[in-house]
């Protein structure tokens, strides 16, 4: 009898493994392209039999794509997309609530407060200005220290920043200015900044890449791309405006209705693990798992304290209104969409 029991248990294990062996998850993401390979390789090594097929674009485009597919979702999981966007999907009833293994170990500030949560944070990314010192010296430009400095007349045509309708980075910049300067003051500030903008890009990292190559002397971007560009030898200084930095959380969520729920849970478990956070730490100054982050020579040790008091639910609830107003005022300088 014991032998039969062992055989039966073995068969159950084999069938259970086969049930999700070679499952391919369609994962929508706004992660940087140079992060995807490392994350995928480690996940597929840690969880044999589950593969990832990425669908990558900027945050706003991924969010719009998910909303357009609401009636017939194509994604199994969303990973590395702004929590403010996931809160929009949550409101639409599109996310499968799930508490990953070990989620209680993560910083509660970076996890959805629903029980169970509908999204779980990976890392924080926040605003940084990339300032090309070589090009600035040629043009006689002084390095800015604040957001309001960027409205000075000498910067006219010298600044690029992300379009908030396309880029999560651009959106947290806009919501941060509305929080820092008030609703009316925020739009007044952006009116002044607009006079100095050469172009609004559809990528949060592109402005820093443009500053790094000297195409424009100033690019409003985020700390990961800025620090990486600096490490790669770009002649840029990282500026952390003294009024405070906008930010958002890159997070993971399971799409409601996925036909690969068990495998999707495996990815959510992995994304919340200490091992995964150790990968995020290679790119970001703040990660969801306490004690994992390490100092970065190009990012201030007090970086987390520079982040403004952000209300991600407010950002999600007011997204359509804010983007409509921004588009009406400033979209004429946006780069053409591909």
Secondary structure, 3 states (H helix, E strand, C coil): CHHHHHHHHHHHHHHHHHHHCCEEEEEEECCCHHHHHHHHHHHHHHCCCEEEEEEECCHHHHHHHHHHCHHHCCCCEEEEEEHHHHHHHHHCCCEECCCCCCHHHECHHHECCCCCCCCEEEEEEEEEEEEEHHHHHHHCCCCCCCCHHHHCHHHCCCEEEECCCCCHHHHHHHHHHHHHHCHHHHHHHHHHHHCCEEEEECCCCHHHHHHHHCCCCEEEEEHHHHHHHHHCCCCEEEECCCCCECEEEEEEEEECCCCCHHHHHHHHHHHCCHHHHHHHCCCCCEECECCCCCCECCECCCHHHHECCCCHHHHHHCHHHHHHHHHHHHHHHECCCC
